[in-house]
Amino acid sequence: MDTTSIGSADGSLNTTVRRVEAAWQSGSSRSEDALDYSSFLTLLIAQIQNQDPMEPMKSSDYVAQLATFSQVEKTIELNDRMASVLDAVRSQQAISMIGVAITSADSNKSGVIVASRVDGDGVVVTLESGEEVRIGRGVEVGRSNA
């Protein structure tokens, strides 16, 4: 968004525009960085104040923008909730694997799981030998070569 086109608006608008641009460029969905309704309305008012008087936007265009914004906001909220569900599933998986025998995908590590943890990429288990194995494709659970 070109902030020079709304330079005549007050400083809070320019601050809002910069914050929104930074959030979109970083892909952030944190509440303090995300575009909220107040920010959206501030931008919408600036758009109305700075539109070409010879070719004003139709009211249906504004309604479409609001609907699109609402849909994006709900999608972000849904993604956050799905991430929470995935974290809960991974935590349950990590807990349920303690005491189970496994063999790594490359068959180089095998043993009984004594500890497990969840990190950003999934579940990592610690075997009796102290070796760590990331749970993923090809890992055999319930089998041991020992």
N, C-alpha and C positions, 0 to 999 in steps of 0.2 A: 504494500500500500504506500502510496506517495504521500508523505506527511506534509509536503510543501503546499498541497492543494487545500489543506485545512489549517494553514498557518494563521489565519485570521481568528480562529477560535481561541478560547482561553487556554492557559497552560495546562489545566487538568486534562483537557482533551488530548493534547500532544503527549502527555505522560501516559495516558491510557493507550494511545496508538502505539507508542514505543513498547509498552509492556505486552500488548497483544502480539506485536510483531516478534518480539523476543520469544514469547511462549510458542508461537507457531513454528518459528525457525528451529527451536530446540526440541520440539515435539513434546513439550512438557504438558502433563495433565494435572499437575498439582493445583490445588484450589487457589493459591495466591497468584499463580501465573496464568491460569486458564481464563478465557473470556467468559465473564458472567453476564447476566441480564443487564445489570447496571452499565457495564462497559459496552455491551451491544447497543443499548439505547443511546448512550453518549455518542457512539460512532454513527448511529442512525440519524440523530439530530444534526450532527456535523455534515452528514451526507445531504440531508434536506436543505440545510443552510447554504451549502456550497454547490448545489446542483445548478445546471444551466437553466435559467428561467425560460428560455425559448424551447427547451425540450425537457420538461420535468418528468420525473419518474411517475409511473402509474401506481396507485395505491395497491394494486394487486402485486406489484413487484416488491413492495415493502412487506406485505403479508407473506409472500414466498420466501423472502430473506429470513423473516422471523421463524417460519416453519422449518426452514433448513437449519437454522441455528439451533432450534429446539431439538431437532432430530440428531444433530451432531453431539449436542450436550448429553442426550440420553444414551447415545452409542458409547461415549466416553464413560459414563456411569456404569453401563452394562459391562464394558471391558474391565473396569476396576472390580466389579463384583465377581466376574468370572476368574480374575486373577486370585481373588480371595478364596474362591472355591478350589481352584487348582492347588493353592498353598495348603489348604486343609487336607485335600486328598493326598498330596505328597507327604505331609506330616503323618497321616494315618498309615500310609505305606511304609514309611521309615520305622514307625513303632512296631508294626506287625511283622517286620522282617527279623527282628532280634531273635536269635536262637535257631534260625533257619540256615541250612547248608546251601552254599552257592558255588558256582564255577564261573570265572570271568569269561567274557566273550572270546578271548584269545586262548583260553584254557591254561593260562600261566599261573593263575591264582585260584585257589579254592580253599574252602574252610567254612566254619560256622561263624555267623555274624554275631558280634558281641556289642556293637554300637552302631548307630546310624545317625545321619544328620541330613537336613535339607539345605541345599544352597541354591543359588540362582538358576542352575541348570538341571536340578532334579535331586535325586537321593544318592548319597554316598555312604557306603557301609564300611565298617572296619571289621576285619576278620580276627580270629584268635591270634594269628601270627603278627598282627599289627598292620598288615597290608590293607590298603584302601581300594575299593572297587566301586566305580560309578555304575549304578543300576541303569541299564538301557538295553538296546537291541542286542540279542545274542547271549546275554547273561542267563545262565541256567540256574534256576532257583529250585531248591529241594534236592539237588544232586551234589555229590562231592567226589572228587578223584582220590581223596585221601583214604 
